[in-house]
Amino acid sequence: MWRTSQMSRARLLTHGKKIIYPDLSNGSERFPVQVVNDADTAKAPEFSYTTRIWPFVECSAACTCSLQCGNRVAQKGATIPIEVFRTCDGRGWAVRALRNIRRGAFIGEYTGELLSDAETARPERTDTYFFETRVGERLYTVDARMYGNFTRFINHSCRPNATVGMVVWEAQLEQLSHICIFATENIPKGVEITISYGQSWWDAKLRLFSCRCGHSNCEYTEERRKAELLRLTSHLGVDAHTRSVSTVSSSSSDDSDEMRSV
């Protein structure tokens, strides 16, 4: 079910918090998803909120168990109240718990548009909110840029307190792997919820910016970013020199197959 979140201009003050939108989900979740900005004047981004995307295997309609079965967790949707807030350290939007979260608890499902490879490659698409999943044996991408839920605001940390797992619960042959987020430790009320974006994500992004998680053992520091840029610059310099030598060699001897192959 799709619900469009129209971002309100009104600002509400509740318990010292500047609430710029009282419920991001427009009633789609069991709890209101507040958007709080005590840091600056930025407004919440506009997107259409959805709780679904159009492995762990949970019970399905093909099972004889009841809906109260302990193996039906993620398919029931988010039950833990959370809050979207603006960070004061320049990391943008983030998500925090409004009550204590126990280790192993289901936090939410990463939702959005389900894209094929061809749709993902379209020039207007950006990979900021991309997450890969599968339908049967086929690989797809979930894009939460225009459609999604509160999980799209969960930040990276090199010491995360939550993790991502693929969960299946449909009964049909080609099952969708749902991207679900679970707590990996007890998360106290008010603490930011974070996950690891993974090595491959940082391999692509580190040349553009560094991690700001603030952990003492941060893996993607500004120093590492500079080292990566230096490595890339050196590598590109070698490639440019090689191409230059190749061009000169080829043009200097039209009859030499050996020189053309350089």
Secondary structure, 3 states (H helix, E strand, C coil): CEEECCCCCCCEEECCEEEEECCCCCCCCCCCCEEECCCCCCCCCCCEEECCCCCEECCCCCCCCCCCCCCCCHHHCCCCCEEEEECCCCCCEEEEECCCECCCCEEEEECCEEECHHHHCCCCCCHHHEEEEEECCEEEEEECCCEECHHHHCEECCCCCEEEEEEECCCCCCCECEEEEEECCCECCCCECEECCCHHHHHHHCCCCCCCCCCCCCCCCHHHHHHHHHHHHHHHHHHHHHHHHHHHHHHHCCCCHHHHCC
